[in-house]
Amino acid sequence: MDMKLELVAVPVTDVDRAKDFYVQAGFVLDHDHTVSEETRFVQLTPPGSGCSIAIGRGLTNMTPGSLDNMQMVVADADAAHAALKERGIEVSDVDDQPWGRFVYFSDPDGNGWALQQLPDWSANAGS
């Protein structure tokens, strides 16, 4: 049986502010529907991802800003860093670790994201 992670709820305080942030960061706005006074569903997808995020009202009981270290994989940490900075997103310096190169950023509520460039394990294949 296959199981595919396709949607993650991200708790935010201000839906429009968060939507603007994620679009600025390069996420694709899939849709924005107000279902009722209590429920608004906004879905955004990182470029190239098979998994989207949902922000809105009435979607989760999590505290806004409580997600930490949501992680996405990128081909090039330096290019991701530069692209986010060009879009006006505050990002960390590139953090080099033996298990990858990382760039960190947070949305306006403090939900934390990590972009990981995977290491080239083939360089150590003969070791």
ROSE-4610 file (N, C-alpha, C; in Angstrom, 1 decimal, always signed):
// ROSE-4610
residu = [M/M/M/D/D/D/M/M/M/K/K/K/L/L/L/E/E/E/L/L/L/V/V/V/A/A/A/V/V/V/P/P/P/V/V/V/T/T/T/D/D/D/V/V/V/D/D/D/R/R/R/A/A/A/K/K/K/D/D/D/F/F/F/Y/Y/Y/V/V/V/Q/Q/Q/A/A/A/G/G/G/F/F/F/V/V/V/L/L/L/D/D/D/H/H/H/D/D/D/H/H/H/T/T/T/V/V/V/S/S/S/E/E/E/E/E/E/T/T/T/R/R/R/F/F/F/V/V/V/Q/Q/Q/L/L/L/T/T/T/P/P/P/P/P/P/G/G/G/S/S/S/G/G/G/C/C/C/S/S/S/I/I/I/A/A/A/I/I/I/G/G/G/R/R/R/G/G/G/L/L/L/T/T/T/N/N/N/M/M/M/T/T/T/P/P/P/G/G/G/S/S/S/L/L/L/D/D/D/N/N/N/M/M/M/Q/Q/Q/M/M/M/V/V/V/V/V/V/A/A/A/D/D/D/A/A/A/D/D/D/A/A/A/A/A/A/H/H/H/A/A/A/A/A/A/L/L/L/K/K/K/E/E/E/R/R/R/G/G/G/I/I/I/E/E/E/V/V/V/S/S/S/D/D/D/V/V/V/D/D/D/D/D/D/Q/Q/Q/P/P/P/W/W/W/G/G/G/R/R/R/F/F/F/V/V/V/Y/Y/Y/F/F/F/S/S/S/D/D/D/P/P/P/D/D/D/G/G/G/N/N/N/G/G/G/W/W/W/A/A/A/L/L/L/Q/Q/Q/Q/Q/Q/L/L/L/P/P/P/D/D/D/W/W/W/S/S/S/A/A/A/N/N/N/A/A/A/G/G/G/S/S/S]
num = [1/1/1/2/2/2/3/3/3/4/4/4/5/5/5/6/6/6/7/7/7/8/8/8/9/9/9/10/10/10/11/11/11/12/12/12/13/13/13/14/14/14/15/15/15/16/16/16/17/17/17/18/18/18/19/19/19/20/20/20/21/21/21/22/22/22/23/23/23/24/24/24/25/25/25/26/26/26/27/27/27/28/28/28/29/29/29/30/30/30/31/31/31/32/32/32/33/33/33/34/34/34/35/35/35/36/36/36/37/37/37/38/38/38/39/39/39/40/40/40/41/41/41/42/42/42/43/43/43/44/44/44/45/45/45/46/46/46/47/47/47/48/48/48/49/49/49/50/50/50/51/51/51/52/52/52/53/53/53/54/54/54/55/55/55/56/56/56/57/57/57/58/58/58/59/59/59/60/60/60/61/61/61/62/62/62/63/63/63/64/64/64/65/65/65/66/66/66/67/67/67/68/68/68/69/69/69/70/70/70/71/71/71/72/72/72/73/73/73/74/74/74/75/75/75/76/76/76/77/77/77/78/78/78/79/79/79/80/80/80/81/81/81/82/82/82/83/83/83/84/84/84/85/85/85/86/86/86/87/87/87/88/88/88/89/89/89/90/90/90/91/91/91/92/92/92/93/93/93/94/94/94/95/95/95/96/96/96/97/97/97/98/98/98/99/99/99/100/100/100/101/101/101/102/102/102/103/103/103/104/104/104/105/105/105/106/106/106/107/107/107/108/108/108/109/109/109/110/110/110/111/111/111/112/112/112/113/113/113/114/114/114/115/115/115/116/116/116/117/117/117/118/118/118/119/119/119/120/120/120/121/121/121/122/122/122/123/123/123/124/124/124/125/125/125/126/126/126/127/127/127]
x = [+0.8/+0.0/+0.9/+0.7/+1.4/+0.7/+1.5/+1.0/+1.8/+1.1/+1.8/+1.4/+2.4/+2.1/+1.8/+0.6/+0.2/-0.2/-0.5/-0.9/-0.5/+0.1/+0.4/-0.2/-0.9/-1.5/-0.4/-0.3/+0.6/-0.2/-0.1/-0.9/-0.4/-1.3/-0.9/-2.0/-1.6/-2.5/-3.2/-2.6/-3.1/-3.0/-4.1/-4.1/-3.5/-4.0/-3.5/-2.1/-1.6/-0.1/+0.7/+0.2/+1.0/+0.9/-0.3/-0.4/+0.6/+0.6/+1.5/+3.0/+3.3/+4.7/+5.1/+4.2/+4.5/+4.6/+3.7/+3.8/+5.1/+5.5/+6.7/+7.9/+7.8/+8.9/+8.9/+7.9/+8.0/+7.0/+6.2/+5.1/+4.1/+3.5/+2.4/+1.1/+0.3/-1.1/-2.0/-2.4/-3.3/-4.8/-5.2/-6.5/-6.7/-7.7/-8.1/-9.6/-10.2/-11.6/-12.1/-13.1/-13.8/-15.0/-15.0/-16.0/-17.2/-16.9/-17.9/-17.2/-17.9/-17.3/-16.2/-16.4/-15.4/-14.2/-14.4/-13.4/-13.0/-11.7/-11.1/-9.9/-9.8/-8.8/-7.9/-6.7/-5.7/-4.6/-4.5/-3.5/-2.4/-1.1/+0.1/+1.0/+1.7/+2.7/+4.1/+5.1/+6.4/+6.7/+7.5/+7.8/+8.4/+7.8/+8.4/+8.0/+7.2/+6.8/+5.5/+5.5/+4.2/+3.4/+3.9/+3.2/+2.9/+1.7/+1.3/+1.2/+1.0/+0.7/-0.7/-1.4/-2.7/-2.6/-3.0/-3.2/-4.6/-5.1/-6.5/-7.0/-8.4/-9.1/-9.9/-9.9/-10.7/-10.1/-8.7/-8.1/-7.3/-6.9/-6.0/-6.1/-5.9/-5.9/-4.4/-3.5/-2.1/-1.9/-1.0/-0.7/+0.1/-0.3/+0.4/+1.9/+2.7/+4.2/+4.8/+4.0/+4.4/+5.2/+5.1/+5.8/+7.3/+8.1/+9.6/+10.3/+11.1/+12.0/+11.2/+10.2/+9.6/+10.8/+11.0/+12.2/+11.8/+12.5/+12.4/+13.8/+13.9/+15.2/+15.3/+16.5/+16.8/+18.1/+18.3/+19.4/+20.7/+20.5/+21.7/+21.3/+21.9/+21.6/+22.0/+23.1/+23.6/+22.5/+22.1/+21.1/+19.7/+19.3/+18.1/+18.2/+19.4/+19.7/+19.5/+20.2/+20.2/+18.8/+18.0/+16.7/+15.7/+15.8/+15.0/+15.3/+16.6/+17.1/+16.6/+16.7/+16.2/+14.7/+14.0/+12.5/+12.2/+13.2/+13.0/+12.7/+13.1/+12.8/+14.1/+13.9/+15.1/+15.5/+16.7/+17.2/+18.6/+18.9/+20.1/+21.2/+22.5/+23.6/+23.5/+24.2/+24.2/+25.0/+24.4/+25.0/+25.5/+26.8/+27.4/+27.5/+27.0/+27.0/+27.4/+27.9/+28.3/+27.1/+25.9/+24.7/+23.9/+24.6/+24.0/+24.3/+23.8/+24.0/+22.6/+22.4/+21.1/+20.9/+19.7/+19.3/+18.0/+17.9/+16.7/+16.0/+14.7/+13.9/+12.6/+11.9/+10.6/+9.6/+8.3/+7.2/+6.9/+6.0/+5.8/+5.3/+4.8/+4.4/+5.5/+6.6/+7.7/+7.7/+6.9/+6.9/+8.3/+9.1/+10.4/+10.6/+11.4/+11.6/+13.1/+13.5/+14.9/+14.9/+15.8/+16.1/+17.4/+17.4/+18.5/+19.0/+20.3/+21.0/+21.6/+21.2/+21.7/+23.2/+24.0/+25.4/+25.6/+26.7/+27.1/+27.7/+26.8/+27.3/+28.2/+28.1/+28.9/+30.4/+30.7/+32.1/+32.8/+32.0/+32.5/+32.2/+31.7/+31.2/+32.4/+33.6/+34.7/+35.3/+34.9/+35.5/+35.0]
y = [-1.2/+0.0/+1.2/+2.1/+3.4/+4.4/+5.2/+6.4/+7.6/+8.6/+9.8/+11.0/+11.7/+12.9/+14.0/+14.5/+15.5/+16.9/+17.0/+18.2/+18.3/+19.4/+19.7/+21.0/+21.0/+22.3/+23.0/+24.3/+25.2/+26.3/+26.3/+27.2/+28.7/+29.6/+31.0/+31.9/+33.1/+34.0/+34.9/+35.3/+36.2/+35.5/+35.0/+34.2/+35.0/+36.2/+37.0/+37.3/+37.7/+37.9/+36.7/+35.5/+34.3/+33.9/+34.1/+33.8/+34.6/+35.9/+36.8/+36.4/+36.0/+35.6/+34.3/+33.3/+32.1/+32.3/+33.1/+33.5/+34.2/+35.2/+35.9/+34.9/+33.9/+32.9/+31.9/+32.0/+31.2/+30.1/+29.9/+28.9/+29.3/+28.3/+28.5/+28.5/+29.5/+29.6/+28.7/+27.6/+26.7/+27.1/+27.5/+28.0/+28.6/+29.5/+30.2/+30.3/+29.4/+29.3/+29.6/+30.5/+30.8/+29.9/+28.8/+27.8/+28.3/+29.0/+29.6/+30.7/+31.3/+32.3/+31.7/+30.4/+29.8/+29.1/+28.9/+28.1/+28.8/+29.0/+29.4/+28.5/+28.0/+27.1/+27.6/+27.8/+28.3/+27.2/+26.8/+25.8/+26.4/+26.1/+26.6/+25.4/+25.4/+24.3/+24.8/+24.3/+24.7/+24.2/+25.0/+24.6/+23.3/+22.4/+21.1/+20.0/+20.4/+19.5/+18.8/+17.5/+16.8/+16.9/+17.7/+18.0/+19.5/+19.9/+21.2/+21.6/+22.9/+23.3/+23.9/+23.9/+24.5/+25.5/+26.8/+27.7/+28.2/+28.8/+29.3/+29.4/+29.4/+29.4/+28.1/+27.6/+26.4/+25.1/+25.2/+24.0/+23.1/+23.8/+23.0/+23.7/+22.9/+23.4/+23.7/+23.5/+23.9/+25.4/+25.7/+27.1/+27.7/+28.9/+29.5/+29.7/+29.3/+29.4/+28.1/+27.1/+25.9/+24.9/+25.0/+24.0/+24.4/+23.5/+23.8/+22.7/+23.3/+22.4/+21.6/+22.2/+21.6/+21.6/+20.5/+20.4/+20.1/+20.8/+20.6/+20.4/+19.6/+19.3/+20.2/+20.8/+21.6/+21.1/+21.4/+20.9/+21.7/+23.0/+23.9/+24.8/+24.7/+25.5/+27.0/+27.2/+28.6/+29.3/+28.6/+29.1/+29.4/+28.5/+28.7/+29.9/+30.0/+31.2/+32.4/+32.5/+33.7/+34.0/+33.0/+33.2/+33.8/+33.2/+33.7/+35.1/+35.4/+36.8/+37.8/+37.4/+38.3/+38.5/+37.6/+37.7/+38.5/+38.9/+39.7/+38.8/+37.5/+36.6/+36.6/+36.8/+36.7/+35.3/+35.0/+33.6/+33.6/+32.4/+32.2/+32.1/+32.2/+31.8/+30.3/+29.9/+28.5/+27.8/+26.7/+26.0/+24.6/+24.5/+23.2/+22.2/+21.0/+19.9/+18.7/+17.7/+16.4/+15.8/+16.0/+15.4/+16.3/+17.4/+18.3/+19.8/+20.6/+22.0/+22.6/+23.5/+23.9/+25.5/+25.9/+27.3/+27.3/+28.2/+28.2/+29.5/+29.5/+30.7/+30.4/+31.4/+31.3/+32.2/+31.7/+32.6/+33.7/+34.6/+35.7/+35.2/+34.0/+33.5/+32.7/+32.5/+31.7/+30.3/+29.8/+28.4/+28.3/+27.3/+27.2/+26.2/+26.6/+25.8/+25.6/+24.5/+24.2/+23.7/+24.2/+23.7/+23.0/+21.7/+20.9/+20.5/+20.8/+20.2/+19.0/+17.8/+16.6/+16.4/+15.7/+15.6/+14.6/+14.7/+13.8/+12.6/+11.6/+10.4/+9.6/+9.8/+9.0/+9.3/+10.5/+10.9/+10.0/+9.4/+8.5/+7.0/+6.7/+5.4/+4.4/+4.8/+3.8/+3.7/+4.5/+4.5/+3.3]
z = [+0.0/+0.0/+0.0/-1.0/-1.0/-0.1/+0.5/+1.3/+0.9/+0.5/+0.0/+0.8/+1.4/+2.2/+1.1/+1.2/+0.2/+0.7/+2.1/+2.6/+4.1/+4.4/+5.8/+6.2/+7.4/+7.9/+8.6/+8.3/+8.9/+9.7/+11.0/+11.8/+11.8/+11.4/+11.3/+12.0/+12.3/+13.0/+11.9/+10.9/+9.9/+8.5/+8.0/+6.8/+5.6/+5.4/+4.3/+4.4/+5.6/+5.7/+5.4/+5.9/+5.7/+4.2/+3.6/+2.1/+1.3/+1.6/+0.9/+1.1/+2.3/+2.6/+1.8/+1.8/+1.1/-0.4/-1.0/-2.4/-2.7/-1.8/-2.0/-1.9/-1.1/-1.0/-2.2/-3.1/-4.3/-4.3/-3.3/-3.3/-4.3/-4.9/-5.9/-5.1/-5.3/-4.7/-5.5/-4.9/-5.6/-5.5/-4.4/-4.2/-2.8/-2.8/-1.6/-1.5/-0.6/-0.5/+0.9/+1.0/+2.2/+2.2/+3.0/+3.1/+3.9/+5.0/+5.9/+6.7/+7.6/+8.5/+9.3/+9.7/+10.5/+9.8/+8.5/+7.7/+6.4/+6.4/+5.1/+4.8/+3.6/+3.2/+2.1/+2.4/+1.4/+1.2/+0.0/-0.3/-1.2/-0.8/-1.5/-1.6/-2.8/-3.0/-3.4/-2.7/-3.0/-4.4/-5.2/-6.6/-6.7/-7.5/-7.7/-6.7/-5.7/-4.6/-4.9/-4.4/-4.5/-3.2/-2.3/-1.0/-0.9/-0.5/-0.3/+1.1/+1.4/+2.8/+2.7/+3.9/+4.0/+5.1/+4.9/+5.9/+5.9/+7.0/+7.0/+8.3/+8.4/+9.6/+9.7/+11.0/+11.2/+10.7/+10.4/+9.9/+10.9/+11.9/+12.9/+14.3/+15.3/+16.7/+17.1/+16.2/+16.6/+16.8/+17.7/+18.0/+16.8/+16.4/+15.3/+15.7/+14.7/+14.9/+15.6/+15.8/+16.6/+15.7/+14.4/+13.5/+13.5/+13.7/+13.7/+12.7/+11.9/+11.0/+10.0/+9.4/+8.2/+7.2/+6.5/+5.7/+4.3/+3.4/+1.9/+1.4/+0.3/-0.3/-1.5/-1.7/-2.8/-3.5/-4.8/-5.5/-5.1/-4.7/-4.5/-3.4/-2.2/-1.1/-1.3/-2.0/-2.3/-3.3/-4.3/-5.2/-4.4/-3.6/-2.8/-1.9/-1.2/-0.4/-1.2/-2.3/-3.1/-3.6/-4.1/-4.6/-3.5/-2.3/-1.2/-0.8/-0.7/-0.4/-1.5/-2.7/-3.8/-3.7/-3.1/-2.9/-1.7/-0.9/+0.3/+1.5/+1.5/+2.6/+3.5/+4.8/+5.7/+5.9/+5.5/+5.6/+6.3/+6.9/+7.5/+6.5/+6.9/+6.1/+5.8/+4.7/+4.4/+5.5/+6.1/+7.2/+6.7/+6.6/+6.1/+7.2/+7.0/+7.9/+7.1/+7.8/+7.1/+6.4/+6.9/+6.3/+5.4/+5.0/+4.0/+4.3/+3.3/+3.5/+3.6/+4.6/+5.0/+5.0/+4.6/+4.7/+5.5/+6.5/+7.4/+7.2/+7.3/+7.3/+8.1/+8.5/+9.2/+8.6/+8.7/+8.3/+9.3/+9.0/+10.0/+11.4/+11.5/+12.8/+13.5/+12.8/+13.4/+13.1/+12.2/+11.7/+11.0/+11.4/+10.9/+9.7/+8.8/+7.6/+7.4/+6.9/+6.5/+5.1/+4.3/+3.0/+3.0/+2.6/+2.7/+1.3/+1.0/-0.1/+0.3/-0.2/+0.2/-0.1/+0.7/+0.4/-0.8/-1.4/-2.5/-1.9/-1.6/-0.9/-1.9/-3.2/-4.1/-4.0/-3.4/-3.2/-2.2/-1.3/-0.3/-0.5/-1.7/-2.0/-1.9/-2.2/-2.2/-0.8/+0.1/+1.5/+2.3]
